[in-house]
Structure formats: structure tokens, C-alpha cells
Amino acid sequence: MSSNPSSYFLASVKAVRRHWRGLLLVILVGVGAGGYWGYRKVNAILNPAVPKAVVVNVEIPDDVTRMGDAILKVYEGIMVPSFAADPVITDVSPRSGHPGSVVTVTGTGFGAQQGLNGIALNMAEAVPKVEVLEWTDTKIRFTVPEHTTTGDVTVTLWEMIRMEMVPKGYFRPLVKNPRSSNGVRFEVTGQEEHIKLGKALFFGWTQLNEEASSLVKVPKLKINADPHKYVKYGFLPRNDADCLVDEGEADRFSEPTPVVGVRIQKGVDGEIRVGYSCAYCHTGRDPVDNKITAGLPSSTLKFGKLIAMAENIPEDMRQQADRWPAGTADLTFRYFPDGIENPTAIMLARGTHGFRYWSSAGVPMPEYQRHSNAWINQGSPYMAPLKVSIALCCYLNSLTPLRNTKVDLVKAGRGRKVFDEAKCYTCHTPWLGMYTNQASIPLDVIGSNGQPTQRMKESGGIRVSPLLSIYATAPYLHDHSVATLDDLLNPQRLLPGSSLYTKPLTKHPAHPWVIRDEAKRSDLVEFLNSL
């Protein structure tokens, strides 16, 4: 090789020219590998891998299923349908009308007098003696409630057994499982503006909770500065590329953030403050198609993480909020304290507006109140005016129930038979398609893995959960202590030593009803996932 530097340089240039494509390929591969490594590293931080649980089985004793059977035997005189037969609607006239319109329903088996019975339009009950104008065994006249939307007219029979006292000293009626009529379609007109307003309120109205409920000061920058922070906290991104959320006119009430339901408001002191709307907790992902859907509980939401961002709460409160499991909240931990650390499951808010007994504690609550005043006695300014309440009711009443589109119908058909064989209908009666009799079962009877709320203590128990859209509401039980439906129905969950076992708060495990046969249990789970 020549020792002339210029010659060496020229030779090097010619070599690079001859091999430039190869060098470029090496560079691109290196950059790509580095980028992929970086992506994997960031993804591992934001979405840490969860090791697959190894189920430890223990020997199943012969009497493991007798626990639930014994409970049902005690309640068999109560958990039976009201009356001898279902009421039957033969005609509804007219078939459409605006709120306040008078509707005549004819049929059989309505009962000689209303009593506890109800007439509903799209599951929103007409108020007795106010909206119910006439009630006989064959004819009912009522006016269309202001807060309802298009749906079926139905008649429901409730039979009282006795009045009983609950722990706080209140009395409540103990009733049998209800019987419901067939439904006849009725179109409610003139509710478009209410639904539109209700949607904007659902996504954008904070109810002044940044002032009156939590009083926690979460700086705007803590939400906006890190665009990935809300992913690892289970928050739902507003601008998800695959499923954009239609928030209607939510911006008229507050400014948006990157998170669904987390809104920015100017406080009464003029400072910018972060609050949250209904959508923050009651909007979730459909686990089948991954779409963000209004009315689903946000099962991934770590609500406590938002509160823990606040700059004005004591460290012990911050740590407590930080411990809340995903999909739960304990809104009584500071400003409305019950003295117990007991975050409970966020409720399904889609297709369940027909509840007469509201909340997991089975508290009787009027329709207006349940959508406008999340906590009784909280008072102004959190309590909503009537127009807001009606609008929120109309929007939520317009949300149709979700159905799982990926179900093995043959397997679900076998599961329906298992549902009947196991007498699941005893409590989860198919009433109005919600699969709950709305009964409040005493804590020491139904069992509990976690601390009850103050309301559960006051009402004496836990309300039978609806099975509607249950495929989209995992984890299960009021404290989210059971991960899957198969776990819930697996007898291993009741046995100390099993990896599915959780030491119960009560004398026996929560929901002591299981299916021993694995194939039947799988079929039943498929049926439940079809509801």
C-alpha cells in the first residue's frame, strides 16, 4: 500500500463508494435495533409484565357446596317470585308521546291496587299518586316521567313479607323476588335536548368536586406534563387513536385534559384546579373490542393516584389513596370519613337505571337523587339543580345495555341449564334482564372479604349484584377481591391453603356458591358472559 496520505485517502473514499449501500444498511439496522430496544424498555416501564399466577389446589371436601345451599334453605321462603303468575300487558295507548303525556296500559294480573307494584317506561318508574293516575287489575293510567327515554313499558309486582329494622334503626320492606310483565315499546319524544345536555354534563361537569368534595389541589401540570403518566395509572386517554371518545359539548362546562373525565376548572379563589366528571369513573373499555364506552366502570382506573398527586393532603392520606386497587374508590376517606379504609368497586352505570334499591348497599334512592347527589346529605354546592338531574337521567337512560359479541352460543346454552340447576336465579332473578332481585343480603350471610362501607352497615348488608354486562365489569365482588368469573365459581376459592383463597372478614368466604364440575363451570361462565 502507498505511504502517500493523499493516495490513502482517495483509496478509502473509493472503498466507501463501492460499499456505501452495505454501510447504510448496517447503520439503519443499528438505529432500528436501538429504537426497538428503547421501545421495549419504555413499554416495560409503562406496562410492567405481570407473572402468570400459579393456582395452588387443595383437596376439595365433600361438603364444600353445602355452605351456600344451607343459606338458600334459610331464605327459601323469601327468595320466591311475587304472586302466582307474571302480569301481562296486552296494549299500550298511545305508543309515543312527550314527557307528561297520559298513557293507558291494559292487560291482566296488575293487582287490584298498586301497593309496592310499579309501572315503568324504559325502567324509569312512574311516581305513585303523582305520575300514576289509575291502577286496577286490568288497567293502569300514568304520565310519562320527565327523566325517561324511549324504551319498553313494563309492570312489576313486588310482594311485601314484613317490615324489618336495619342496623341504623331504619325500617325497610322485606319483599319477595319481583315478577315482571312483557314489554311494549313506547317512543318518548322531545328529549333530544335533555340527552344532549346530559351527555355534556356526564363528560364535562365536575359538580364543583374540586371544591366541595375532595378539596384536593392537583396542579394542571401534573396531568399535562407527562403524556404517558395516565396510561400507567389506568386512566383512559381522550384521544386514543383507535377509539376517540365523543364528549359532546362537555367543553362548555370545563376544559379537557388528556384523560377522559379529568377536567380543569377555575376554583372559587381564582386558581386553576383539577376536578373530575361522572365519566372519569363510569367510562371504561369494552374488553371484547377494546373501545372506550360510556357507562362501563373503569376497571383499570387507579383513582387514588389522582388524589395522591394533590399538594395539600397529609402524607398518611396520600399513602392511603395510593393503596386503592384499580377500579375502586373510597370517597369517604377524608372529607366525609367513615373511619374505615374500604375502597369499593366502581358501579356499572349503563342499563341499570331500573334499580329501585340503589348502590351496593341496596339503599332506596329516588331516580333524581341518584344521578344528581352522589352522597346523601352532602348538600350544596355539590347537589345538582333539577334540570341537571333530569338531563343526566335522560342521557344515562338512553344508553342501551352492552352485549358480548364473541360468545359461544352453544356453550352458553349449556351454561343456562347450569344456571338453573344451581338455582342461581334464586337471587339473580332475570327481572327486566338485569339478573338481580335487588335484595340486600346480610353481611354475615352473603360473606365479605373486605370491610363494608358505612352504607352497607346502615342497610344491614350487600345488595345482590346485577349480572347485566358482567363480562365487562371484572374484577368481582364489592371489594374487587376476585379476579375472574371462573375464580368466583371455583370451589378452590373457599378452601384455606388454595392460592385462590382470601381470608374473609366474615365467618365464611364471600359468595359461598361454587360449581365443582370444571366443564359445567366453564359453560356457566360462558352463559354469564353472554348477558
VOGU-3710 file (C-alpha; in Angstrom, 3 decimals, decimal comma):
1> mssnpssyfl> 0,000/0,000/0,000  1,211/3,501/-0,829  2,535/5,581/2,057  1,264/8,761/0,410  -1,506/10,131/2,706  -3,445/11,642/-0,186  -3,368/8,340/-2,057  -4,566/6,504/1,064  -7,440/8,967/1,478  -8,514/8,621/-2,181
11> asvkavrrhw> -8,420/4,840/-1,885  -10,603/4,999/1,248  -13,151/7,225/-0,480  -13,346/4,800/-3,421  -13,865/1,896/-0,988  -16,699/3,747/0,768  -18,306/4,496/-2,608  -18,100/0,812/-3,558  -19,657/-0,329/-0,276  -21,963/2,599/0,627
21> rglllvilvg> -25,139/0,557/0,378  -23,796/-2,023/2,805  -22,646/0,617/5,249  -26,005/2,369/5,070  -27,787/-0,919/5,737  -25,585/-1,565/8,787  -26,355/1,942/10,115  -30,113/1,549/9,559  -30,165/-1,870/11,230  -28,261/-0,429/14,174
31> vgaggywgyr> -30,648/2,508/14,537  -33,666/0,228/14,178  -32,357/-2,212/16,785  -31,652/0,651/19,153  -35,114/2,114/18,594  -36,789/-1,255/19,155  -34,742/-1,782/22,333  -35,771/1,669/23,502  -39,440/0,960/22,729  -39,301/-2,340/24,656
41> kvnailnpav> -37,635/-0,599/27,584  -40,211/2,219/27,750  -43,091/-0,225/27,269  -41,753/-2,391/30,110  -41,760/0,654/32,394  -45,270/1,792/31,458  -46,771/-1,711/31,303  -44,775/-3,964/33,616  -45,159/-7,677/32,968  -47,354/-9,479/35,475
51> pkavvvnvei> -46,200/-13,046/36,150  -48,870/-15,628/35,451  -50,409/-16,841/38,677  -49,898/-20,470/39,545  -53,076/-21,890/41,058  -52,372/-23,995/44,118  -55,100/-26,586/44,515  -56,044/-28,255/47,745  -58,245/-31,288/48,249  -61,916/-30,415/47,954
61> pddvtrmgda> -64,019/-31,784/50,825  -67,390/-33,306/50,003  -69,333/-30,617/51,869  -67,778/-27,579/50,155  -71,006/-26,787/48,286  -73,247/-27,201/51,318  -72,404/-23,781/52,710  -74,327/-21,934/50,020  -77,135/-24,499/49,997  -77,678/-24,004/53,723
71> ilkvyegimv> -78,012/-20,263/53,223  -80,513/-20,710/50,406  -82,582/-23,033/52,583  -82,888/-20,369/55,275  -84,047/-17,846/52,673  -86,165/-20,142/50,514  -89,390/-18,642/51,877  -88,248/-15,171/50,826  -86,441/-15,729/47,551  -89,517/-16,835/45,653
81> psfaadpvit> -91,365/-14,871/42,967  -94,089/-12,425/43,937  -97,629/-13,610/43,190  -98,628/-16,694/41,235  -98,021/-15,510/37,674  -96,419/-12,744/35,658  -98,531/-9,696/34,786  -99,369/-9,461/31,082  -99,659/-6,259/29,020  -101,997/-6,568/26,028
91> dvsprsghpg> -101,956/-2,959/24,830  -100,351/0,429/25,405  -102,059/3,522/24,039  -100,721/5,758/22,609  -97,353/4,263/21,577  -95,483/7,571/21,598  -95,610/10,902/23,397  -93,636/13,599/25,204  -92,971/13,756/28,974  -96,242/14,440/30,748
101> svvtvtgtgf> -98,349/12,592/28,171  -101,039/10,317/29,617  -100,638/6,636/28,689  -103,179/3,846/29,189  -101,945/0,292/29,760  -104,358/-2,642/29,588  -103,776/-6,289/30,433  -104,183/-8,784/33,284  -102,642/-9,545/36,659  -101,626/-5,995/37,628
111> gaqqglngia> -103,131/-6,306/41,116  -106,264/-4,673/42,500  -104,210/-1,804/43,927  -100,712/-0,528/43,318  -99,168/-1,152/46,730  -95,441/-1,737/46,127  -96,014/-2,586/42,465  -94,574/-0,364/39,765  -95,203/0,825/36,208  -92,079/1,876/34,317
121> lnmaeavpkv> -91,078/3,272/30,936  -87,583/2,241/29,898  -87,132/1,053/33,517  -87,805/4,557/34,929  -90,725/4,136/37,347  -93,669/6,487/37,384  -94,093/8,053/40,836  -97,125/6,621/42,715  -100,039/9,047/43,148  -98,114/11,705/41,224
131> evlewtdtki> -97,497/10,169/37,809  -99,685/7,073/38,346  -103,261/8,250/37,808  -105,178/4,951/37,961  -104,388/1,335/38,933  -106,661/-1,694/38,644  -106,037/-5,355/37,923  -106,595/-4,797/34,187  -105,862/-1,104/33,592  -103,175/1,426/34,532
141> rftvpehttt> -103,001/5,091/33,554  -99,800/7,073/34,069  -97,982/10,124/32,783  -94,602/9,798/31,060  -91,877/10,729/33,612  -89,707/13,737/32,756  -86,471/11,798/33,093  -87,188/8,801/30,866  -86,388/7,999/27,239  -87,625/5,626/24,548
151> gdvtvtlwem> -87,984/2,009/25,702  -90,432/-0,622/26,916  -93,422/-0,078/29,170  -93,350/-2,779/31,886  -95,319/-3,660/35,028  -93,506/-5,160/38,031  -95,126/-6,893/41,003  -93,474/-6,638/44,423  -94,956/-8,534/47,383  -94,063/-7,474/50,917
161> irmemvpkgy> -93,432/-10,156/53,547  -92,851/-7,885/56,530  -91,197/-4,679/57,674  -87,792/-5,163/59,279  -85,377/-2,900/61,114  -81,895/-2,339/59,697  -78,869/-1,641/61,954  -79,140/2,142/61,987  -82,735/1,954/63,181  -84,474/2,467/59,835
171> frplvknprs> -87,285/0,234/58,640  -87,463/-1,291/55,186  -89,867/-3,674/53,459  -88,706/-7,272/53,084  -90,077/-8,359/49,731  -90,130/-11,468/47,581  -88,429/-11,718/44,223  -90,355/-9,493/41,797  -92,325/-10,634/38,772  -92,198/-8,524/35,627
181> sngvrfevtg> -94,506/-8,303/32,615  -93,687/-8,404/28,942  -92,532/-5,096/27,491  -94,309/-2,928/24,918  -92,269/-0,342/23,020  -93,010/3,355/23,615  -91,238/6,236/21,889  -90,592/9,255/24,114  -90,431/12,414/22,024  -88,914/15,802/22,791
191> qeehiklgka> -85,979/14,550/24,886  -83,206/15,322/22,390  -82,016/18,468/24,176  -82,076/16,770/27,576  -79,985/13,868/26,253  -77,567/16,291/24,592  -77,184/18,307/27,799  -76,866/15,155/29,894  -74,020/13,901/27,718  -72,143/17,197/28,091
201> lffgwtqlne> -72,684/17,071/31,854  -71,578/13,440/32,085  -68,242/14,184/30,424  -67,628/17,789/31,430  -69,413/18,763/34,660  -67,259/18,390/37,776  -70,113/19,187/40,174  -67,590/21,520/41,842  -65,981/18,446/43,388  -62,573/20,098/43,214
211> easslvkvpk> -64,024/22,496/45,795  -66,749/20,701/47,711  -65,907/17,006/47,583  -62,192/16,313/47,697  -60,755/19,833/48,126  -57,516/18,421/46,805  -55,371/20,668/44,657  -53,985/18,671/41,761  -51,890/21,044/39,619  -52,698/21,166/35,927
221> lkinadphky> -49,077/20,431/35,032  -49,151/17,102/36,835  -51,788/15,888/34,380  -50,498/17,587/31,224  -46,712/17,411/31,622  -46,244/13,655/31,189  -48,360/12,349/28,274  -47,787/8,739/29,331  -48,491/9,118/33,039  -52,201/8,445/32,694
231> vkygflprnd> -51,545/5,150/30,902  -49,687/3,573/33,804  -52,348/4,866/36,203  -55,092/3,157/34,233  -56,567/6,494/33,163  -58,303/6,480/29,781  -56,756/8,682/27,049  -59,239/11,076/25,451  -57,563/10,923/22,044  -56,983/7,202/21,748
241> adclvdegea> -56,215/6,614/18,061  -58,463/3,541/17,851  -61,495/4,795/19,741  -61,991/8,528/20,095  -64,479/9,474/22,789  -67,394/11,655/21,706  -67,831/14,019/24,658  -70,499/16,159/23,035  -70,444/19,726/24,336  -68,500/18,905/27,514
251> drfseptpvv> -66,142/21,842/26,985  -68,925/24,276/27,827  -68,545/23,215/31,475  -64,788/22,760/31,845  -61,522/22,424/29,973  -60,362/18,944/28,958  -57,121/17,194/29,878  -55,502/14,155/28,205  -57,634/11,949/30,488  -61,313/11,067/29,989
261> gvriqkgvdg> -63,315/12,732/32,771  -60,447/14,694/34,343  -61,294/18,348/33,815  -59,806/21,760/34,566  -61,835/24,393/36,386  -61,099/27,769/37,927  -61,686/27,500/41,659  -63,659/29,961/43,753  -60,320/31,523/44,713  -59,443/32,070/41,059
271> eirvgyscay> -56,796/29,339/40,974  -56,772/26,696/38,241  -57,742/23,359/39,730  -58,333/19,798/38,554  -61,688/18,061/39,076  -63,412/15,000/37,688  -66,731/14,352/35,964  -69,010/11,293/36,008  -67,102/9,929/33,011  -63,872/9,622/34,990
281> chtgrdpvdn> -65,159/6,571/36,900  -68,085/5,492/34,735  -66,366/5,188/31,364  -64,372/2,042/30,654  -63,005/-0,191/27,926  -65,121/-2,971/26,472  -62,799/-5,967/26,984  -64,040/-7,569/23,751  -63,372/-4,779/21,229  -61,194/-2,520/23,442
291> kitaglpsst> -63,401/0,510/22,735  -63,819/3,212/25,352  -67,520/3,098/26,262  -69,620/5,434/28,411  -71,410/3,772/31,322  -68,900/0,970/31,909  -66,961/1,017/35,178  -63,338/1,952/34,596  -61,825/-1,283/35,904  -58,240/-0,116/35,240
301> lkfgkliama> -58,674/3,272/36,880  -56,396/3,979/39,837  -58,478/6,811/41,236  -56,278/7,114/44,291  -53,324/8,016/42,070  -55,121/11,221/41,039  -55,779/12,182/44,658  -52,210/11,278/45,602  -50,983/13,922/43,139  -52,548/16,647/45,277
311> enipedmrqq> -50,269/19,122/47,013  -52,446/19,781/50,037  -53,170/16,426/51,674  -51,266/14,835/54,593  -48,794/12,077/53,793  -50,848/9,357/55,533  -53,845/10,305/53,364  -51,654/10,248/50,276  -50,432/6,758/51,100  -53,951/5,529/51,770
321> adrwpagtad> -55,241/6,839/48,439  -52,235/5,307/46,731  -53,307/1,864/48,033  -56,737/1,851/46,395  -56,937/-1,098/43,972  -57,676/-0,359/40,322  -61,376/0,139/39,615  -62,246/1,163/43,179  -62,646/4,349/45,191  -63,134/5,330/48,825
331> ltfryfpdgi> -64,596/8,801/48,701  -65,278/8,811/52,440  -61,637/8,614/53,442  -61,174/12,297/54,282  -63,893/14,903/53,961  -66,806/12,525/54,580  -64,935/9,925/56,653  -66,416/6,664/57,878  -63,218/5,789/59,724  -62,537/2,730/57,569
341> enptaimlar> -60,164/2,165/54,696  -62,559/0,390/52,361  -62,343/1,301/48,670  -65,234/-0,343/46,838  -65,923/-1,244/43,226  -66,993/1,447/40,783  -70,522/0,614/39,659  -71,826/-0,159/36,203  -73,894/2,850/35,073  -75,251/1,548/31,785
351> gthgfrywss> -78,572/-0,252/31,544  -79,099/-0,383/35,313  -81,285/2,686/35,796  -84,205/0,430/36,731  -82,863/-0,143/40,234  -85,400/0,596/42,920  -82,783/-0,128/45,588  -79,626/1,718/44,589  -75,924/1,293/45,433  -74,098/-1,818/46,591
361> agvpmpeyqr> -75,794/-1,363/49,977  -79,292/-1,535/48,463  -80,233/1,967/49,630  -83,659/3,175/48,426  -82,956/6,336/46,453  -85,178/8,327/44,056  -84,078/8,490/40,425  -83,331/12,209/40,519  -81,237/11,926/43,632  -79,100/9,040/42,475
371> hsnawinqgs> -77,831/10,968/39,446  -77,504/14,394/40,994  -76,290/13,807/44,535  -73,742/11,009/44,775  -73,641/11,217/48,571  -76,782/11,850/50,626  -76,540/14,864/52,944  -73,562/16,282/51,072  -75,586/19,344/50,243  -74,866/22,492/48,241
381> pymaplkvsi> -72,971/23,251/46,082  -72,444/19,604/45,135  -76,154/18,862/44,870  -77,465/19,479/41,358  -80,483/21,536/40,314  -83,499/19,683/38,932  -82,735/20,428/35,274  -79,249/18,944/35,611  -80,660/15,854/37,317  -83,238/15,292/34,587
391> alccylnslt> -80,655/15,755/31,834  -78,231/13,272/33,419  -81,063/10,773/33,895  -82,121/11,110/30,262  -78,593/10,582/28,948  -77,901/7,526/31,105  -81,360/6,100/30,402  -80,606/6,371/26,689  -77,506/4,164/26,952  -78,507/0,681/25,846
401> plrntkvdlv> -77,087/-2,372/27,677  -73,920/-3,917/26,247  -73,843/-7,463/24,945  -70,742/-9,579/24,431  -70,385/-10,149/20,685  -67,890/-13,008/20,987  -69,755/-15,737/22,808  -70,015/-19,455/22,027  -73,808/-19,671/21,887  -73,879/-23,460/22,105
411> kagrgrkvfd> -71,719/-23,422/25,208  -73,744/-20,532/26,675  -76,914/-22,575/26,085  -75,482/-25,376/28,213  -74,464/-22,777/30,778  -78,048/-21,529/31,049  -79,064/-25,026/32,160  -76,300/-24,995/34,781  -77,568/-21,577/35,935  -80,994/-23,148/36,555
421> eakcytchtp> -79,626/-26,377/38,073  -77,542/-24,411/40,568  -80,547/-22,192/41,382  -78,595/-19,020/40,629  -81,955/-17,434/39,763  -82,832/-17,541/43,470  -81,050/-14,206/43,901  -80,100/-13,321/40,332  -83,642/-13,390/39,011  -83,861/-12,420/35,312
431> wlgmytnqas> -86,073/-9,462/36,319  -86,029/-6,912/33,475  -82,898/-8,560/32,096  -80,725/-7,261/34,961  -80,492/-10,585/36,818  -80,886/-9,269/40,339  -83,768/-9,297/42,788  -82,252/-6,162/44,365  -82,394/-7,826/47,805  -79,927/-6,687/50,447
441> ipldvigsng> -78,378/-9,830/51,947  -76,957/-9,517/55,495  -73,159/-9,366/55,624  -72,794/-12,442/57,840  -74,934/-14,382/55,359  -73,523/-13,324/51,986  -69,997/-13,103/53,406  -67,370/-10,483/52,684  -63,630/-10,423/52,050  -63,312/-6,677/52,594
451> qptqrmkesg> -64,543/-4,064/55,030  -68,143/-2,965/54,340  -68,940/0,659/53,659  -70,850/2,775/56,141  -73,917/2,449/53,932  -73,647/-1,326/53,959  -73,565/-1,207/57,755  -76,575/1,093/57,851  -78,599/-1,017/55,416  -77,547/-4,290/57,018
461> girvspllsi> -75,958/-5,954/54,051  -74,907/-6,038/50,424  -77,333/-5,795/47,520  -77,421/-8,677/45,047  -75,258/-7,543/42,151  -76,735/-7,408/38,646  -75,322/-9,799/36,058  -76,049/-7,452/33,165  -72,874/-6,831/31,104  -70,909/-8,771/33,716
471> yatapylhdh> -68,310/-9,730/31,117  -67,169/-6,079/31,138  -67,088/-5,478/34,908  -64,202/-7,600/36,267  -62,801/-7,888/38,952  -65,741/-9,066/41,057  -67,396/-8,613/44,466  -67,776/-5,238/46,134  -64,078/-5,048/47,038  -62,719/-6,444/43,744
481> svatlddlln> -61,198/-9,363/45,647  -61,940/-11,956/42,924  -60,252/-11,603/39,535  -62,424/-13,675/37,184  -65,810/-15,355/36,970  -64,121/-18,744/36,874  -62,310/-17,877/40,117  -65,594/-16,751/41,676  -67,271/-20,084/40,911  -64,229/-22,269/41,628
491> pqrllpgssl> -64,537/-24,262/44,902  -60,802/-23,723/45,485  -61,659/-20,134/46,388  -63,415/-21,355/49,565  -60,552/-23,520/50,814  -57,713/-22,265/53,056  -54,375/-23,149/51,506  -55,516/-22,580/47,944  -53,947/-19,700/46,038  -57,480/-18,501/45,222
501> ytkpltkhpa> -58,413/-18,268/48,901  -58,711/-14,918/50,656  -59,219/-14,867/54,394  -62,742/-13,496/54,800  -63,814/-10,715/57,095  -66,932/-12,720/57,985  -67,311/-16,253/59,362  -67,342/-17,738/55,875  -65,978/-16,647/52,468  -67,852/-14,157/50,323
511> hpwvirdeak> -70,446/-15,504/47,862  -70,199/-19,159/49,009  -71,724/-20,584/45,827  -69,459/-22,562/43,516  -69,599/-25,188/40,744  -67,449/-28,264/41,385  -67,582/-29,726/37,876  -64,988/-27,884/35,751  -66,819/-28,372/32,436  -70,118/-27,136/33,880
521> rsdlveflns> -68,355/-24,193/35,480  -66,850/-23,248/32,123  -70,296/-23,432/30,476  -71,843/-21,281/33,215  -69,115/-18,659/32,812  -69,854/-18,546/29,075  -73,563/-18,025/29,802  -72,797/-15,232/32,259  -70,519/-13,612/29,687  -73,455/-13,596/27,253
531> l> -75,718/-11,499/29,500
//
